[in-house]
Amino acid sequence: MIVNRVTLLGNKDHGKSTLIGSLLMETGSISEQRIRDAKKTSKKLGRQFEPGYILDSFEEERLNEMTIDTTRAQVKYRNTGFEFIDVPGHEELMKNMLSGASYADFALLLISAKPDEGITGQTKRHIFVAKMLGIRKLVVAVNKLDAVNYSKERFEEIKNDVGDYLDKIGFKNINISFVPISAYNAENLVKRSNKTGWYKGKSLMDILVEVSKSTKKDVDGELIIQIQGFFDKERKSVFGKVISGSIKRGDRIILLPSGKSTKILKLFESGNEASSARKGSVVTLELDKRIGIDARGLVGVKRKSSCRSGSNIHAMLLTTKRIGGKPSIKMNGVEIDCMKMTVKKMIDVTTGESMASGSIKPLNAGIVEIKLAKDIAMDTFEKNPEIGRFVFYTDRKFSGIGIITE
């Protein structure tokens, strides 16, 4: 059974942990013993049972009422598997959110319908980051409808406001679904609720099943292998991951950015010799000649036109702190110093609007041109996400993430 990875986005108080806890119970994806343990903990803390307590792993998290790290929970529904990735909503843990979102097939955005919560700047930042990380399918769950008497007007208000922002940053309407829910009361999670008679759509889980079927799972494309290092002292065997296309014994590949050509004499997958391997496989390749350079960071292709090499990149950069000191990027498994960076324009991620050039403010984005200290294999993020994204560092400390735009 294929497991669909779904990252949960949204503000820290909008009910992500509660939603996952309720889904685990409503779909029978968690044992009764685990539920009893969570209820005992709630009683011990002198609180009413909260479905989110099922998810939190540590007592101090419950005491602080804050999920402090990425948490994963698997739910099975209608013969379909989902791994929900609950990422922190508070800004000081944006790095964790980036890590969680980058491995998702699509995203589920939670927005509280309560008048004092609703759409926040942080909500919009999470949407922006999701788009930067290649997520194209988005389900928007308007939560806490019970707090506004299941108001259709409040649901439509949020739907219109979010829709306007999504349109500004380039999300296509066909890839967006909206559903009104109450995670705490399990309304519209698995079956349609009679408390939202005005809503004619499907339940949240039925929407997720539908979206998962429409998400492309395995588009091969042209061969691209990210080389991760040498397997032997003689430097004639390398290991890496096939991120696009397929490869077979006897193929010739070009190693970029060096441009060296070599033939694959033997191919191993999961420790066993194989005749071929496809996208997603981790492989070891025995080559016909010694590689006289560091293998880490090389990209193997059959045709040079599959991607390009160079030291100049044009990118969209989202920062988590003010840029200063010595910048560098990590891409294809190697870290490279930035010799020069020019900000062409800035983007306010809470509005989607462009601004004049200048220094990029923390938790905002900019279009930049970067001169690297050496060549690297790359492509646009739109064409090849795995070799079109990078992590940005300042003085070797995480400072943001970027995607190559041209």
Long-range contacts (C-beta under 8 A, 24 or more apart in sequence): 1-76, 1-79, 1-80, 1-81, 2-80, 2-81, 2-217, 3-74, 3-81, 3-82, 3-83, 4-80, 4-81, 4-82, 4-83, 4-105, 4-106, 4-208, 4-212, 4-215, 5-82, 5-83, 5-85, 5-103, 5-104, 5-105, 6-82, 6-83, 6-84, 6-85, 6-104, 6-105, 6-106, 6-107, 6-108, 6-208, 7-84, 7-85, 7-87, 7-100, 7-101, 7-103, 7-104, 7-107, 7-108, 7-130, 7-135, 8-84, 8-85, 8-86, 8-87, 8-107, 8-108, 8-109, 8-110, 9-87, 9-89, 9-97, 9-101, 9-107, 9-108, 9-109, 9-110, 9-123, 9-126, 9-127, 9-130, 10-89, 10-109, 10-110, 10-111, 10-123, 10-126, 11-89, 11-110, 11-111, 11-112, 11-117, 11-120, 11-122, 11-123, 12-66, 12-67, 12-88, 12-89, 12-90, 12-122, 13-89, 13-112, 13-117, 14-89, 14-110, 14-111, 14-112, 14-117, 14-123, 14-143, 14-144, 15-52, 15-110, 15-112, 15-143, 15-144, 15-183, 15-184, 16-52, 16-67, 16-86, 16-89, 16-110, 17-51, 17-52, 17-55, 17-56, 17-67, 17-71, 17-86, 18-50, 18-51, 18-52, 18-183, 18-184, 19-51, 19-110, 19-141, 19-143, 19-181, 19-183, 19-189, 20-51, 20-52, 20-54, 20-55, 20-71, 20-73, 20-75, 20-84, 20-86, 21-50, 21-51, 21-52, 21-53, 21-54, 21-55, 22-51, 22-183, 22-184, 22-186, 22-189, 23-73, 23-75, 23-84, 23-189, 23-190, 23-205, 24-51, 24-54, 24-55, 24-73, 24-75, 25-51, 25-54, 25-186, 26-186, 26-189, 26-190, 27-75, 27-76, 27-77, 27-190, 27-205, 29-73, 29-74, 29-75, 29-76, 29-77, 30-54, 50-184, 51-183, 51-184, 55-86, 66-90, 68-93, 69-93, 69-96, 70-96, 70-97, 70-99, 70-100, 75-205, 77-190, 77-205, 77-208, 77-209, 78-205, 78-206, 78-209, 80-208, 80-209, 80-212, 82-208, 82-212, 84-108, 89-122, 89-126, 90-122, 91-122, 91-125, 91-320, 91-363, 94-125, 94-129, 94-320, 94-363, 95-320, 95-398, 97-126, 97-129, 98-129, 98-133, 98-401, 101-129, 101-130, 101-133, 101-135, 102-133, 102-134, 102-389, 104-130, 104-133, 104-135, 105-135, 105-137, 105-212, 105-215, 106-135, 106-136, 106-137, 106-138, 106-139, 106-211, 106-212, 106-215, 107-135, 107-137, 107-138, 107-139, 108-138, 108-139, 108-141, 108-208, 109-138, 109-139, 109-140, 109-141, 109-162, 110-141, 110-143, 110-183, 111-140, 111-141, 111-142, 111-143, 111-158, 111-162, 112-143, 112-144, 112-147, 113-142, 113-143, 113-144, 113-145, 113-147, 113-148, 113-151, 113-154, 113-155, 113-158, 113-180, 114-144, 114-147, 114-148, 115-148, 117-144, 118-158, 119-158, 119-161, 119-162, 119-165, 121-350, 124-165, 124-349, 124-350, 124-351, 124-352, 125-349, 125-350, 125-363, 127-165, 127-166, 127-169, 127-171, 128-169, 128-318, 128-349, 128-352, 128-365, 129-318, 129-401, 131-169, 131-170, 131-171, 132-316, 132-318, 132-365, 132-381, 132-401, 132-403, 133-389, 133-401, 134-381, 134-385, 134-389, 136-171, 136-172, 136-175, 137-175, 137-211, 137-214, 137-215, 138-166, 138-171, 138-175, 138-176, 138-177, 139-176, 139-177, 139-178, 139-179, 139-204, 139-207, 139-208, 139-211, 140-176, 140-177, 140-178, 140-179, 141-178, 141-179, 141-180, 141-181, 141-183, 141-204, 142-178, 142-179, 142-180, 142-181, 143-181, 143-182, 143-183, 144-182, 144-183, 144-184, 145-180, 145-181, 145-182, 145-187, 145-195, 145-196, 146-182, 146-184, 146-185, 146-187, 146-195, 150-180, 150-182, 150-187, 150-193, 150-195, 150-196, 152-196, 152-198, 152-199, 155-180, 155-199, 165-351, 165-352, 168-351, 168-352, 168-353, 169-352, 177-201, 177-207, 177-211, 179-203, 179-204, 179-207, 218-278, 218-279, 218-280, 220-244, 220-245, 220-246, 220-278, 220-279, 221-245, 221-279, 221-384, 222-301, 222-302, 222-303, 222-306, 223-247, 223-251, 223-253, 223-300, 223-301, 223-302, 223-306, 224-299, 224-300, 224-301, 224-306, 224-307, 224-384, 224-386, 224-387, 225-253, 225-283, 225-285, 225-299, 225-300, 225-301, 226-299, 226-332, 226-333, 226-386, 226-387, 227-255, 227-295, 227-296, 227-297, 227-298, 227-299, 227-300, 228-295, 228-296, 228-333, 229-295, 229-296, 230-291, 230-295, 231-284, 234-290, 235-290, 235-291, 235-292, 235-295, 236-286, 236-287, 236-288, 236-289, 236-290, 236-291, 237-284, 237-285, 237-286, 237-287, 238-284, 238-285, 238-287, 238-291, 238-295, 238-298, 239-282, 239-283, 239-284, 239-285, 240-282, 240-283, 240-285, 240-300, 241-280, 241-281, 241-282, 241-283, 242-277, 242-278, 242-279, 242-280, 242-281, 242-282, 242-283, 243-279, 243-280, 243-384, 243-386, 243-387, 244-279, 244-384, 244-386, 245-278, 245-279, 245-302, 246-276, 246-277, 246-278, 246-279, 247-276, 247-277, 247-283, 247-285, 247-300, 248-275, 248-276, 248-277, 249-274, 249-275, 249-276, 251-302, 252-302, 253-300, 253-301, 253-302, 254-300, 254-301, 254-302, 254-303, 254-304, 255-291, 255-298, 255-299, 255-300, 256-298, 256-299, 256-300, 256-301, 256-304, 256-307, 256-308, 256-309, 256-377, 257-298, 257-299, 257-309, 257-310, 257-375, 257-376, 257-377, 258-293, 258-298, 259-304, 259-309, 260-291, 260-293, 262-287, 262-288, 262-289, 262-291, 263-287, 263-288, 263-289, 264-288, 296-333, 296-334, 297-331, 297-332, 297-333, 297-334, 297-376, 297-377, 298-332, 298-377, 299-332, 299-377, 299-387, 306-379, 307-377, 307-378, 307-379, 307-384, 307-387, 308-377, 308-378, 308-379, 309-375, 309-376, 309-377, 309-378, 310-375, 310-376, 310-378, 311-371, 311-372, 311-373, 311-374, 311-375, 311-376, 312-369, 312-370, 312-371, 312-372, 313-369, 313-370, 313-372, 313-378, 313-404, 314-367, 314-368, 314-369, 314-404, 314-405, 314-406, 315-367, 315-368, 315-369, 315-370, 315-390, 315-402, 315-403, 315-404, 315-405, 316-347, 316-365, 316-366, 316-367, 316-368, 316-402, 316-403, 316-405, 317-360, 317-365, 317-366, 317-367, 317-368, 317-392, 317-400, 317-401, 317-402, 318-349, 318-363, 318-364, 318-365, 318-400, 318-401, 318-402, 319-360, 319-361, 319-362, 319-363, 319-364, 319-365, 319-366, 319-392, 319-399, 319-400, 320-362, 320-363, 320-398, 320-399, 320-400, 321-362, 321-394, 321-399, 321-400, 322-359, 322-361, 322-362, 323-359, 323-360, 323-394, 323-399, 324-394, 325-394, 325-395, 326-394, 326-395, 326-396, 327-392, 327-393, 327-394, 327-399, 328-392, 328-393, 328-396, 329-370, 329-372, 329-390, 329-391, 329-392, 329-393, 329-402, 330-390, 330-391, 330-393, 331-376, 331-378, 331-387, 331-389, 331-390, 331-391, 332-376, 332-377, 332-387, 334-376, 335-393, 336-372, 336-373, 336-374, 336-376, 337-372, 337-373, 338-370, 338-371, 338-372, 338-373, 339-371, 339-372, 339-373, 340-370, 340-371, 341-368, 341-369, 341-370, 341-371, 342-368, 342-369, 342-370, 343-367, 343-368, 344-368, 344-369, 367-405, 368-402, 378-404, 379-404, 380-404, 380-405, 380-406, 381-405
